[in-house]
Amino acid sequence: MADTEINETKLFLDKLKKKYSKEIVEANHAFIPTGVFPLDVAIGGGIREGTSIEIAGTEGSGKTTLTIRIIANLMRVYPDDIFVYFDFEHVFDWEWAITNGIECIVTEKNGLKQYEPKGNFVLISPTTGETMFKILEDLFDKNDINVRGIIIDSLPAIMFEDELLTKTSSIALGSRANSKLAKFMSSRLSKKGAFMFVINQVRDGMDMYGPKLVKPGGHAIKHMYSYQVELKKSNKDTNIDLKDFINTIYVSELKVTKNKFYGEGYKNSLYISRVHGLSLIDNIANTFIDLGVIKRSGPYYQLDGVEEKILGRENTVQYLKEHPDLLVEQYKQYIKKYVMKPGTPLLLEKCDIIFNSETKS
């Protein structure tokens, strides 16, 4: 009797899979480290394949810089897959993208630089949101291609046809469109194990209690994302001469406001140079100092396993930049010991791919 029931169940499941083959999801998605150490510590070690991530923040807090840096790292992990960047703000800076890891062939024509990205990075500047939906449908539904990353820059900049026709902006229309984006993409991302990064803004607003910072879409769009990360520019002292504006490293406070897989509320500091962008090695070194992994005794710093004591924070960061192998190994050990949950399918070995490219550049 039991064998008969098992056989009938198996036959039923086989028929179900055959009938609804496009809807059945059998993939077991892994977690991939972003290579941005302060972010990885705050989100549990890495981001899960098949998910959507909102990166929001105040003006100049590093939203686009962080997103481009993550995408550049993921392109090294998935060298054969496609990454599509929707630039609704129409101000994509190729030089800054190169600084933050996007590899390009640069030529010159009529005195102007021409940029041809290496790998499968595609930049698209749609006129309307409807055009974006059509492109997404072609990418995910009509072609058997490996799409791994979608980037939308930015959510408030998306213009829809109804807004063009009426020449007015509707908050309700934007909220409905954003909700449609989440519903449209969730199953598609899961089936392909793709990532979607959505850049959003944090603006000054008002409520019954007075001024406050708000995001377009507000609480209504919180259900849309698997992860939500907020950035806010900080006045934190980085021991760099503020008179030297170009070489100043500014700090953004990073806070995870939603994480379906790990929990929310975790914070960290992100270090960004106006010249060198978001350096992976700089961020590991500075975060280790912030977390106390690098011990401090007066003006001296010392990393576990290293006998040498180094004078000053800047000298310590420089020393670690000159010994990246040591730093990356400490990165993986820290994530394993203090951050990742037991049983999480986190592919920490992907860090080696990411940092091999970083140290060669």
N, C-alpha and C positions, 0 to 999 in steps of 0.2 A: 504493500500500500504506500509506504513512504517513498519507495523508488519511483512509483508511478506519479506521485505528486511532484517529485523533483523534476522528472522528465517533462511533465506538463508545464511546470513553471518555467523551465529552460526554453521550451518551445514558444511559450507566450512572450518571454523576454526577447527571443530572437526575432519574432514577428514585429514586436514593438520597435526594436532597433532598426529593422529593415524599413518599416513604414515611416518612422520619424528620424531617419538617419541624420538629417541636417540639424535637428534639435537636440539629439543626444550628445552630452558632453562627457567624454571619458578621460580627458587629460588630467593628470595630476600636476598642478602648477607649482613651480619652485619659487623660492624667494631669492632675489638677486641683489647683492650689495650695490649701492649707487656709487661707491668710491668716495663720496663726500662724508668723511668720518663723523662730524657733528650731527649730520642728518641720520646716518645709519644707527648711531647710538640712540637717538631719540625715537626712532620708529621700530626698533627691535632687530636691527641687523641688515635689513634690506627691504625692497618692495616686492610684492607678490605679482607674478605674471598674471595678465588678464584683469588688471585693475585700473581704476582712474584716480588721478592725483590732482588735487587743486593746490596751486601755490599762489597765495595771496599776500599782499603787503602794501605798505605805504610807498609813496613815490621815492624812487632811488634806493630802495632797500635791498635790491639784488634779486628780484623775482626772475627776470629773464636770464640773468647771469647764472643763477643756480640751475634753472631749467636746461639751458644750453649745455652746461657742464655735465649734468646727468645724462643727457642725450648723447653727448660725445663719448662718455664712458660705456653706455649701453651699445653704441655702434661697434665698439671694440669687442664686446661680449657676443654680439650677433652680427658678424661682418657681412653675412649674405642677405640680411633682411632689410626691409624698406622702412625709412623714417620720414614722415611727411609733416612739414611745419607750415601751419596756416597763419600767415601774417596779416591780421586784420588791421593792424596799426600802420602798416606800410612803411616801416622805418627800420627794417632788419639791417643790422650792422655786421657786414661780413668780417671786417677786421677784428671786431670784438668776439665774434664767433670763433675765429681762428685762434685768438688768444686763449679762449676757453675750451680748446680741444677739437673743434671741428676741422678736419683736414681738407684743404683746398689746393687746387692748382691755380695760381694767380698769373695772369698775363695782362698785357696792356694793349689797348686799341684806341687810337685817336686821343691819346693822353689820359684815358680813363682805365682804371683797373677792371679786369673781367675775372669773375670768380666761378670756378667749376669745382663743386665739392667732390671729394673722393668718396667712394662707397655709394650707398643708396640713400643719400639725403636729398630730399626734394623740398624746395621752397615754393609755396603757392600763396598768392595774394588775392583772395576772392573778393568780388564786389559785394556779394550778399551772403547771408547765412544759408539761403537755399542752395546756392552753388556749392557750398561746403558739404551739405548733406548729399548732394548728387555725387560728388567726388568720393565721399566716404562709402556710399553705396557701391560705387564701381570698385573701390579698393577691397572691400570686404565680401561683397556678394557675387560679383560678376566675373572675377578673375581668381584663378588658383595661384595666388602669389603670397609670399610671406611678408605680411605687414607686421611690424613689431612696435612701432611708435607713432603716435599722433600727438601733435602739439598745437594748441590753440592759443594764440596770442593776439588779443586778449578777449576775455568774455564780454566786458562792457563795450568793446569796439565793434562787435558784430552788428551789422545793419541788415534788417530784413526787408523784403520787398514791400510789405504793407507800410513800413515806416517811410520808404522812398516815395510811395504813391501819395500818402497823406501828408508828407513833409513834417510829421510830428513824431516824437519819440514816446513810446508807450512802455511804462514799467511793467504792466501786466503782460504785454506782448513779449517782452524780453524774458520774463520769468517763465512763461509757457514754453518759449523756444528752448530755454536752458533745460527745463524739465524733459522736453522732447529729446534733447541731445543725450541725456543720461539714459533714457529708456531705449533710444535707438542704438546706443553703443554698448550697453552692458553685456548683452549676450554675445555680440560680435567680438568684443575684447576677450571674453572668457574662452570662446572657441579657438581663437588664434593665439591665446596667451600673450596678447599685445598690451601695451601700456598707453594710456591717454593722459597727457599733462595739460591742464587748463590753467592759464594764468589769469588771476583776478586782481582787482584793486581794492584797497581799503581806503575809504574816504572819510572826511569829516561829515558828521550828520547830527541830527537832533532827535531826542525823544522827550517824554514828559519830565524827565529828570535833568535835562540840559544837554550840552554837547557830548557826543560820543563818536567813536570810529565805527563805521558800518561798511558792509560789502554789498555791491549790487546783487540782488537776489535774496540777501539776508538769510534768515533761518530756513526759508522755504527750499533753498537748494542744498541744505546740509546732507539730505539723504542721497544726493547724486553721487557722492564720491566715496571711495574706500579709504582715502587718506585726505586730510586737509592740513596744510602747513601754512603758518602765518609768519611773515618777516616784518620786523620793525627796526629801523635804523637806530643804533645805540650811540651814546657818547662815551662808551668804554675806552679807557686809555690803553693804547697798544704800544706804548713806549717808543713812538715814532714822532719825529719833529713835525708838528702840525704846520710849521711855516713852509715846509717842503710839500706843498699841496699835491703835486703829481705823484710823489712816491708814498703818500699816506695810505695806510691800510685802514679801511673803515670796517666796523663791526656791525652786523645785524643780529638781533636777537631772534632766534628761531624757536617757534612753539608749535607742537603738534596738537591741533584742536580736534582731530578725529583720526582714529585708526581702528578699523574693524578687527584687526588681527592681534593687536598688542596692548591697546589702551591709549588714552590721550592725556594731555597735560604735560608731557615731557618737554624740557627746554634745553637749549644749547646756544652757543655763539658761533656765528659764521664769519670768517675772515676773508675779505675781498680787497685786492689791491687795484688801484686805479690804472696801473700799468700792466701788471701780470695777471689780472683777473682772479678767478677763484682757483688758487693752487691747492691741489689735493694734499701735497706734502706739508705745506704751511698749515693747513687746517688740522691735520693729524697732530702735528707738533704742538700747536697752540691749544688744541682741545685736551691733549694729554697733560699739559701744564694746568689748564683750568680744572680738570678732574682730579688732579693730585697724583696721577700715575707717574709723572716726573716729579720726584721729591724736591722740595725746596728747603734749603737751610741758609737763612739770611739771603745774601745776594747770589748764592750758588744753587745750581740745579743738577739733578742726577737721575738718569733713567735706570730702571731695574736691569741688572745684568751688565751694566757699564760702570767700570771702576772710576772713570774720569769724572770730575766735577767741573762744571762750566760756569763761568761768571756771567751773569746777566741773562735776561729772557731772550733778547735778540740773538746773542751768541749761541744760545742753546738751540733756538730754531734753525739757525744757520748750520750748526753741527749736525743736526738731524737730517737736514736737507742733503748734506753730503754723505749720509749713510742711510739711504732710503730702504735698503733691504731690511735693516734692523727695525726700522719704523713700521714697515708693512707687516712684518711678522708679529710685532707687538699689537698692531691693529687687529689682526685675526684672533690672537690670543685673548685680547680684551673682550671682543664681541662674543667669543665662545664662553668665556668664564662669567661675564657680568651682564650680558645683554640678551642673547637669544634664548627663547623658551626651549625647554627640552622637546625633542622630536620635530622641531621646525626644519623643513627641507631647505635650509639656507646654503647656497652654493658659494661658500667663502673662497673656494679656489679661484673663482672668477676675479678676485682682487688682483691676483698675479697678472692676469691679462691686462687689466686696467692700468696697473702701476708700471708694468713694463713699458707701455706706451708713454706714460707720463714722465718717467725718468729719462727716456731717450730724447724727448722733445726739448 
